[in-house]
């Protein structure tokens, strides 16, 4: 049943702990992502909500499952912790989906594991709903991410600052191996474990590099490339991860662990939402540098595998880490050109982009709406009104920038209508705004009303298509009394 397999469990026992999910009082399905279930295969699609809730809350271990929790370490806010691991996550197994891709199916909030470090292993309803909404919105925007298969109520309370309803999230990923997984073995001087892990990751995620002259170095380059491209995509949509620790840095290049994440509204590159990021280490503008720092930590773990001569190994690894910046800059610039409707390249494009971001900063304009209303304006000057209405502090600066932008567009051949269509397809109108997520969470936790969650999930499933039947409030930044200034991990 469900076609579960277990390639990670073929690795040595020190890679994981075998553990069963803890039973819950009353599993009830909040949301079963039937589109994703169909992609996993007909057995998953055939589950009704009651069957799915029993399995995905952990009360019923399906045939063929061999649940495990994975060991890893990690730098948390720059400080190294030699043993972390899945403290509240249990991998049911892997599924080869209808496209032939091997995917992990993991329960998050399924009870204590040997890595819980005194925690209860549970998840509160609010963080489960947040991760469901944000991860599926990221997927709809075309950004590599873990997926949400289900959110299930447990019927049991969890205790944080106060008793809260408990829930379990089922997430699907190309892999849950992290930079911290490599750090776990490196910290122990376990070169044999590092080699086994690297071989596994290459076989599963990067088979194209298997026959290269130096697979370990090629692995570092491949992971750094994906991370650079991923973080560039985050910046394109104003996403702030909030907790870019090495244990939250996926080797597959997917966005993982949606804890204190948030989407920036008024553009400011220093924006921070996470309640635990008091120094702004993971602020919006710092994310590329932190991702590169994380890749340097990965490089350190791979040194024994890259070359027996440590000096040569360090030199090769340094080159791979340094190349991160160029990959990021290229990816970021290409994406920003698309956001501005540019199809050719000119040396002055970055200056034009930076000037537009400065116009947003000066005018405290909403990042998402500024790009979306610029997309409207691409059809012609007569459509500039909604864009200029966002610029309340220094409208003259916005008008001057528009003139520079139109001069740049005049050197291309695309029609205004075609350019507007292309820009609408890359600049979302609907994002998971903090206050809308909080509204859905409060309605669910305080009144057991999941209709705001369902509505928001539906709206976010088509981020680029503006729907006249969707209330305009789903496109707007928070009013002063609605603003969510801090987000939390939920652990």
VMD Tcl script that draws the C-alpha trace (Angstrom):
set ca {
  {0.00 0.00 0.00}
  {1.19 3.53 -0.84}
  {4.34 2.26 -2.58}
  {6.75 3.27 0.19}
  {10.44 2.49 -0.21}
  {13.44 3.28 1.96}
  {16.69 4.11 0.23}
  {17.94 6.27 3.12}
  {17.50 3.38 5.53}
  {20.08 1.38 3.56}
  {22.74 3.74 4.93}
  {24.54 2.78 8.17}
  {22.51 2.85 11.38}
  {24.28 5.96 12.71}
  {22.57 8.02 10.00}
  {19.13 7.77 11.62}
  {17.01 6.36 14.42}
  {14.10 4.02 13.93}
  {11.05 5.50 15.64}
  {7.29 5.14 15.41}
  {4.96 8.14 15.39}
  {3.13 8.72 18.68}
  {-0.60 8.07 18.62}
  {-2.98 11.02 18.97}
  {-6.45 11.29 20.47}
  {-8.64 12.24 17.55}
  {-7.04 12.66 14.10}
  {-9.15 14.81 11.79}
  {-8.20 16.03 8.34}
  {-7.95 19.78 7.87}
  {-6.68 19.67 4.29}
  {-5.53 16.81 2.08}
  {-3.71 18.11 -0.96}
  {-5.37 15.87 -3.52}
  {-3.50 17.34 -6.46}
  {-0.19 16.41 -4.85}
  {-1.60 13.04 -3.73}
  {-2.45 12.24 -7.35}
  {1.15 13.02 -8.31}
  {2.38 10.57 -5.68}
  {0.31 7.78 -7.21}
  {-3.14 6.18 -7.35}
  {-2.93 4.64 -3.86}
  {-2.40 8.08 -2.33}
  {-5.16 9.60 -4.44}
  {-7.57 6.84 -3.37}
  {-7.30 7.62 0.36}
  {-10.38 9.25 1.81}
  {-9.93 11.95 4.47}
  {-10.48 9.54 7.38}
  {-7.91 7.04 6.11}
  {-5.42 9.78 5.27}
  {-5.87 11.44 8.67}
  {-5.20 8.18 10.55}
  {-1.99 7.56 8.58}
  {-0.73 11.12 8.42}
  {-1.35 11.83 12.10}
  {0.69 8.74 12.93}
  {-2.06 6.54 14.37}
  {-1.85 3.99 11.58}
  {1.51 2.95 10.19}
  {0.91 1.94 6.57}
  {2.06 -1.34 5.14}
  {5.66 -1.13 4.00}
  {6.58 1.88 6.15}
  {9.82 1.88 8.12}
  {9.65 5.21 9.98}
  {12.92 6.92 10.87}
  {14.21 10.25 12.10}
  {17.38 11.60 10.53}
  {20.53 12.67 12.36}
  {22.18 16.00 11.59}
  {24.09 18.86 13.18}
  {24.12 22.56 12.30}
  {25.21 26.12 12.79}
  {22.33 27.95 14.48}
  {22.77 31.73 14.19}
  {26.49 31.12 13.67}
  {27.02 28.79 16.62}
  {27.73 25.13 15.92}
  {25.61 22.43 17.57}
  {27.13 18.98 16.93}
  {23.89 17.05 17.28}
  {20.42 18.21 16.33}
  {18.40 15.79 14.18}
  {14.69 15.42 13.54}
  {13.32 16.35 16.93}
  {9.68 16.25 15.83}
  {9.81 14.86 12.31}
  {9.47 11.25 11.21}
  {10.17 10.05 7.69}
  {7.49 7.51 6.74}
  {9.42 6.55 3.64}
  {9.95 7.49 0.03}
  {7.66 7.40 -2.97}
  {8.58 7.37 -6.64}
  {5.96 9.69 -8.10}
  {4.16 9.51 -11.42}
  {7.06 11.39 -13.08}
  {9.63 8.95 -11.77}
  {11.01 11.30 -9.09}
  {11.88 9.85 -5.69}
  {10.31 11.94 -2.90}
  {10.42 11.83 0.91}
  {7.12 11.73 2.80}
  {7.66 13.11 6.29}
  {5.37 13.73 9.27}
  {6.21 16.94 11.12}
  {4.88 17.09 14.68}
  {4.46 13.33 15.03}
  {5.95 12.97 18.51}
  {9.24 12.59 20.34}
  {12.31 11.11 18.70}
  {15.79 10.36 20.05}
  {16.75 13.83 18.77}
  {14.02 15.79 20.58}
  {16.42 17.19 23.23}
  {13.67 17.50 25.81}
  {11.04 18.80 23.41}
  {7.58 17.33 23.07}
  {7.97 16.44 19.40}
  {4.65 18.04 18.61}
  {3.49 20.93 16.44}
  {0.86 23.54 17.15}
  {-1.89 24.20 14.65}
  {-0.71 27.72 13.74}
  {2.77 26.81 12.44}
  {1.29 23.85 10.55}
  {-1.18 26.10 8.74}
  {1.55 28.67 8.05}
  {3.87 26.08 6.49}
  {1.04 24.59 4.44}
  {0.06 27.96 3.00}
  {3.54 29.32 2.37}
  {5.08 26.16 0.93}
  {2.19 25.66 -1.50}
  {2.28 29.34 -2.46}
  {6.00 29.04 -3.17}
  {5.32 26.03 -5.37}
  {2.61 27.92 -7.26}
  {5.14 30.70 -7.92}
  {7.55 28.18 -9.40}
  {10.12 28.31 -6.61}
  {11.77 25.03 -5.51}
  {10.26 24.05 -2.19}
  {9.09 21.27 0.02}
  {5.40 20.59 -0.52}
  {2.48 20.22 1.90}
  {0.54 16.98 1.43}
  {-1.73 17.28 4.46}
  {-2.55 19.13 7.65}
  {-4.24 17.01 10.34}
  {-5.69 17.99 13.70}
  {-4.59 15.64 16.50}
  {-7.25 16.30 19.12}
  {-4.44 16.82 21.66}
  {-3.24 20.15 23.03}
  {0.38 21.26 22.81}
  {1.84 23.57 25.40}
  {3.87 26.61 24.40}
  {3.19 29.91 26.18}
  {-0.37 28.58 26.48}
  {-2.27 25.43 25.49}
  {-2.79 25.31 21.71}
  {-4.51 22.86 19.39}
  {-2.09 20.24 18.08}
  {-1.61 19.29 14.45}
  {0.68 17.32 12.14}
  {1.97 18.51 8.78}
  {2.90 16.00 6.10}
  {5.56 17.41 3.86}
  {7.04 16.04 0.67}
  {10.57 16.81 -0.51}
  {13.12 15.62 -3.03}
  {15.28 14.99 0.03}
  {15.61 16.04 3.65}
  {19.42 15.86 3.60}
  {20.85 19.18 4.77}
  {24.19 20.91 5.04}
  {23.90 19.96 8.71}
  {23.73 16.28 7.78}
  {27.24 16.52 6.32}
  {28.33 18.52 9.37}
  {27.13 15.73 11.67}
  {29.68 13.30 10.26}
  {32.46 15.85 9.74}
  {32.25 16.89 13.40}
  {32.90 13.28 14.39}
  {35.77 12.81 11.98}
  {33.67 10.13 10.28}
  {35.12 10.23 6.77}
  {33.53 6.89 5.94}
  {30.11 8.30 6.85}
  {30.77 11.43 4.81}
  {31.70 9.33 1.79}
  {28.57 7.20 2.14}
  {26.40 10.31 2.45}
  {28.01 12.05 -0.53}
  {27.62 8.93 -2.68}
  {23.97 8.65 -1.65}
  {23.22 12.30 -2.45}
  {24.95 12.07 -5.82}
  {23.07 8.90 -6.76}
  {19.73 10.35 -5.74}
  {19.91 14.05 -6.53}
  {22.86 14.65 -8.86}
  {23.36 11.50 -10.95}
  {24.75 13.59 -13.81}
  {27.99 14.20 -11.86}
  {28.59 10.58 -10.90}
  {31.14 9.97 -13.64}
  {33.04 13.24 -13.26}
  {36.74 13.38 -12.39}
  {36.05 14.66 -8.85}
  {32.45 13.86 -7.82}
  {32.78 15.40 -4.34}
  {33.92 18.73 -5.76}
  {31.25 18.53 -8.44}
  {28.69 17.93 -5.68}
  {29.77 21.11 -3.88}
  {29.52 23.09 -7.11}
  {26.08 21.65 -7.91}
  {24.64 22.33 -4.46}
  {26.10 25.86 -4.37}
  {24.64 26.56 -7.81}
  {21.16 25.48 -6.76}
  {21.34 27.44 -3.51}
  {22.44 30.59 -5.33}
  {19.61 30.28 -7.83}
  {17.11 29.56 -5.05}
  {18.02 32.60 -2.93}
  {17.88 34.82 -6.02}
  {14.30 33.62 -6.51}
  {13.51 34.42 -2.88}
  {14.66 37.99 -3.37}
  {12.59 38.32 -6.54}
  {9.38 37.82 -4.55}
  {10.38 39.54 -1.30}
  {10.63 36.31 0.70}
  {12.52 36.27 3.99}
  {13.26 32.78 5.28}
  {14.00 33.96 8.78}
  {16.16 31.09 10.02}
  {18.82 30.19 7.44}
  {20.78 27.91 9.76}
  {22.86 25.20 8.09}
  {20.40 22.58 9.34}
  {17.72 24.45 7.36}
  {19.80 24.52 4.17}
  {18.67 21.72 1.86}
  {21.16 19.83 -0.29}
  {18.44 19.45 -2.94}
  {18.15 23.22 -3.39}
  {14.57 23.38 -2.08}
  {13.15 25.92 0.35}
  {12.77 24.02 3.61}
  {11.55 24.68 7.17}
  {9.01 27.49 7.03}
  {9.23 28.70 10.60}
  {9.49 32.47 11.14}
  {9.34 33.15 7.41}
  {7.52 36.15 5.96}
  {7.00 38.19 2.81}
  {8.18 41.79 2.81}
  {5.52 44.43 2.14}
  {7.01 47.94 2.14}
  {10.39 47.55 0.47}
  {13.31 47.81 2.86}
  {16.37 45.60 2.41}
  {17.00 45.46 6.18}
  {13.59 43.90 6.89}
  {13.52 41.20 9.57}
  {10.45 39.45 10.98}
  {11.82 36.53 13.00}
  {11.44 37.07 16.75}
  {14.70 35.20 17.38}
  {16.79 37.09 14.79}
  {17.53 40.04 17.03}
  {20.70 41.03 15.19}
  {19.24 40.85 11.70}
  {21.58 38.06 10.64}
  {18.94 36.70 8.24}
  {17.48 40.01 7.03}
  {16.21 40.21 3.45}
  {19.43 41.72 2.07}
  {21.70 39.35 4.01}
  {20.26 36.13 2.59}
  {22.70 35.76 -0.35}
  {25.72 36.22 1.91}
  {24.38 33.78 4.48}
  {23.66 31.18 1.81}
  {27.26 31.53 0.61}
  {28.45 31.20 4.23}
  {26.42 27.99 4.50}
  {28.07 26.69 1.33}
  {31.46 27.40 2.91}
  {30.43 25.21 5.84}
  {29.44 22.46 3.40}
  {32.80 22.86 1.66}
  {34.59 22.33 4.96}
  {32.90 18.98 5.45}
  {33.82 17.78 1.96}
  {37.55 18.64 2.17}
  {38.66 15.07 3.01}
  {36.77 13.78 -0.03}
  {37.84 16.41 -2.57}
  {41.60 15.77 -2.43}
  {44.03 13.92 -0.21}
  {46.31 16.98 -0.40}
  {44.59 19.38 2.03}
  {46.00 22.50 0.37}
  {44.70 21.45 -3.04}
  {41.38 20.52 -1.49}
  {41.01 23.92 0.18}
  {41.92 25.74 -3.03}
  {39.35 23.82 -5.07}
  {36.63 24.23 -2.44}
  {37.34 27.97 -2.12}
  {36.89 28.42 -5.86}
  {33.51 26.68 -5.70}
  {32.35 28.86 -2.80}
  {33.61 32.06 -4.43}
  {31.73 31.13 -7.62}
  {28.50 31.24 -5.61}
  {28.48 35.04 -5.79}
  {28.70 35.12 -9.58}
  {25.94 32.51 -9.93}
  {23.73 34.45 -7.54}
  {24.37 37.79 -9.24}
  {23.67 36.33 -12.67}
  {20.45 34.67 -11.48}
  {19.26 37.72 -9.58}
  {19.93 40.09 -12.47}
  {18.23 37.81 -15.01}
  {15.15 37.53 -12.79}
  {14.99 41.26 -12.15}
  {15.23 41.95 -15.88}
  {12.21 39.69 -16.37}
  {10.36 41.52 -13.60}
  {10.98 44.81 -15.43}
  {9.93 43.35 -18.76}
  {13.41 43.45 -20.30}
  {14.28 40.82 -22.88}
  {17.72 42.08 -23.94}
  {20.72 42.95 -21.81}
  {22.50 46.26 -21.40}
  {25.32 47.17 -19.05}
  {23.19 49.85 -17.37}
  {20.36 47.47 -16.46}
  {21.55 46.91 -12.90}
  {21.62 50.66 -12.29}
  {18.04 50.87 -13.60}
  {16.97 48.04 -11.27}
  {18.74 49.54 -8.26}
  {17.12 52.90 -9.00}
  {13.68 51.29 -9.05}
  {14.31 49.60 -5.69}
  {15.42 52.96 -4.29}
  {12.21 54.57 -5.57}
  {10.29 51.90 -3.65}
  {12.38 52.48 -0.53}
  {11.94 56.26 -0.60}
  {8.20 55.93 -1.17}
  {7.75 53.01 1.22}
  {5.96 51.27 -1.62}
  {4.68 47.71 -1.37}
  {7.27 45.49 -3.10}
  {4.77 43.08 -4.68}
  {2.31 45.73 -5.85}
  {5.03 48.01 -7.21}
  {6.14 45.31 -9.64}
  {2.59 44.23 -10.43}
  {1.34 47.74 -11.20}
  {4.49 48.34 -13.23}
  {3.38 45.30 -15.24}
  {0.08 47.08 -15.93}
  {1.98 50.20 -16.97}
  {3.95 48.21 -19.54}
  {1.00 48.47 -21.94}
  {1.53 52.21 -22.23}
  {1.79 55.52 -20.33}
  {-2.01 55.70 -19.99}
  {-1.83 52.72 -17.56}
  {0.59 54.34 -15.11}
  {-2.01 55.65 -12.68}
  {-2.20 52.67 -10.33}
  {1.60 52.46 -10.21}
  {2.03 56.13 -9.35}
  {-0.70 55.90 -6.71}
  {1.66 53.66 -4.69}
  {4.28 56.42 -4.54}
  {3.15 58.75 -1.78}
  {6.39 60.28 -0.52}
  {8.27 61.38 -3.65}
  {6.16 60.83 -6.74}
  {8.57 62.89 -8.84}
  {11.27 60.27 -8.34}
  {8.87 57.60 -9.59}
  {7.97 59.64 -12.67}
  {11.63 60.26 -13.47}
  {12.35 56.56 -13.14}
  {9.41 55.69 -15.42}
  {10.91 57.94 -18.08}
  {14.24 56.08 -17.84}
  {12.45 52.74 -17.98}
  {10.47 53.71 -21.08}
  {13.63 54.91 -22.77}
  {15.17 51.50 -22.06}
  {12.07 49.68 -23.38}
  {12.18 51.72 -26.58}
  {15.36 49.88 -27.53}
  {13.47 46.59 -27.66}
  {10.91 45.38 -30.18}
  {8.27 43.71 -27.96}
  {4.83 45.31 -28.03}
  {3.44 46.88 -24.88}
  {0.64 44.32 -24.69}
  {3.02 41.37 -25.02}
  {5.38 42.85 -22.45}
  {2.54 43.36 -19.97}
  {1.48 39.72 -20.38}
  {5.05 38.54 -19.79}
  {5.44 40.73 -16.71}
  {2.12 39.59 -15.27}
  {3.39 36.01 -15.60}
  {6.45 36.75 -13.47}
  {5.20 39.37 -10.96}
  {2.61 37.84 -8.59}
  {-0.51 39.66 -7.49}
  {-1.26 37.28 -4.60}
  {1.37 36.40 -1.98}
  {1.01 34.93 1.54}
  {0.81 38.22 3.36}
  {1.48 37.97 7.09}
  {-1.80 39.45 8.24}
  {-3.85 37.14 6.01}
  {-1.99 34.10 7.32}
  {-2.49 35.31 10.88}
  {-6.17 35.87 10.21}
  {-6.50 32.28 8.98}
  {-4.58 30.95 11.99}
  {-6.60 32.90 14.53}
  {-9.88 31.83 12.97}
  {-8.80 28.17 13.07}
  {-7.30 28.15 16.56}
  {-9.86 30.30 18.32}
  {-13.05 29.42 16.51}
  {-12.29 26.15 14.70}
  {-13.25 27.97 11.50}
  {-11.01 26.90 8.63}
  {-12.82 28.82 5.90}
  {-10.27 31.72 5.88}
  {-7.50 29.13 5.52}
  {-9.31 27.41 2.65}
  {-10.01 30.70 0.90}
  {-6.44 31.91 1.23}
  {-5.09 28.56 0.01}
  {-7.30 28.81 -3.08}
  {-6.27 32.40 -3.80}
  {-2.57 31.57 -3.45}
  {-2.89 28.66 -5.88}
  {-3.00 31.16 -8.80}
  {-0.54 33.89 -7.76}
  {-0.14 35.45 -11.22}
  {-3.77 35.46 -12.36}
  {-5.74 38.38 -10.99}
  {-9.28 37.18 -10.32}
  {-12.06 39.79 -10.30}
  {-14.05 37.56 -7.93}
  {-11.30 37.65 -5.28}
  {-11.77 40.57 -2.85}
  {-9.19 43.29 -3.39}
  {-8.00 42.95 0.23}
  {-6.06 39.83 -0.81}
  {-3.81 42.05 -2.93}
  {-3.20 44.79 -0.36}
  {-0.61 45.25 2.38}
  {-1.74 45.25 5.98}
  {-3.46 48.24 7.51}
  {-1.59 49.69 10.52}
  {-3.79 47.74 12.96}
  {-3.26 44.48 11.00}
  {0.52 44.49 10.77}
  {2.38 41.40 11.95}
  {5.79 42.63 13.04}
  {7.19 39.36 14.39}
  {6.98 35.74 13.32}
  {7.88 32.69 15.41}
  {9.45 29.27 14.96}
  {6.64 27.33 16.66}
  {8.94 24.84 18.37}
}
mol new
graphics top color blue
foreach p $ca { graphics top sphere $p radius 0.5 }
foreach p [lrange $ca 0 end-1] q [lrange $ca 1 end] { graphics top cylinder $p $q radius 0.2 }
display resetview
